[in-house]
Amino acid sequence: MFVISPTDNTWFQFLKATGLNSFVNFWTPTPWNIKKLNQGDRWYFLLKSPIRQLGGFGEFYEYKNLTANEAWKEFGQRNGCVDKAQFIDRIQTYIDKNSELFGGKSIDSTSYEIGCIVLVNCQYWDEEKYLRPEDFQIDFATQVVKYKYFDQYDPFTIQ
């Protein structure tokens, strides 16, 4: 099994530039409660528009919900941000844009929980090595905003 998920380009570029590749937090602004994956399953980074190509992957390690403060304490820059203030601001930006329940309200970083998809052995490819899912007969609709499981042979492992 493998997963493809739309990936924030800024998060990806920060981690690529810093070389942080293990125990990386592919955080979600609200809990997603990932349950189907096993350790080692690949989580592919589909870089958001205008790129819309796979830019690399990480191997799934575990999923947990943490407060924003706990996530910063545990992962630090492995959250894809230079400091805690930027991290909280990015969470708030996503919530304001996408959550009717929490949008427009300042989050309390000591109690507001986010989803933490912990990845190890991440690879961040150079642009000339990006892959288009459709070139591998993988259908990934633009309407998918979280992730999509694929319970089939992983065609990207031959790269």
C-alpha positions, 0 to 999 in steps of 0.5 A: 500500500502507498499514499499520495497526498497534496503537499505544501510546496513551502513545507517541502522546499524547507525540508529539502533545503535543510536536509531534514529527512527522518522523524519529519512531521507531515502535519495536518491542520486538523486530525486525520486519524490515519489508520490503514498504513503500516510502518514503511508504507510510502507517503508520496508528496504531490506538490500542489499547483502549479506543480502537481507532480510527485516531488519525493516521499517518506516512509510512514512511521506513525500517526498521532494527534498532538497540540501545536505546542507538543508538535513543535517541542517534539519535531521543531524544524522537522515541522517544515518551519523555521520557528514556532511562530511560523509554524503556528501562523501556518496552522492558523492560515490553513484553518482560516482557509479551510475550517468552518468550525475553527476558521477566524478564531485564534488557536490556543497552541496549548490545547488545539490538536493537529494531526502528525503523520510521522515520516522517516527516510524522506527523499526530496527529488530534484525538479528534473526527477519529479514524476507525474502520476498519470504517466504511471496510470495513477488517477489522482483527481484535483478534488482530493485535498487530503490523501488517497490510498492505493492498495496495489503495486507501487509503480514509483519504486522502479525509479 
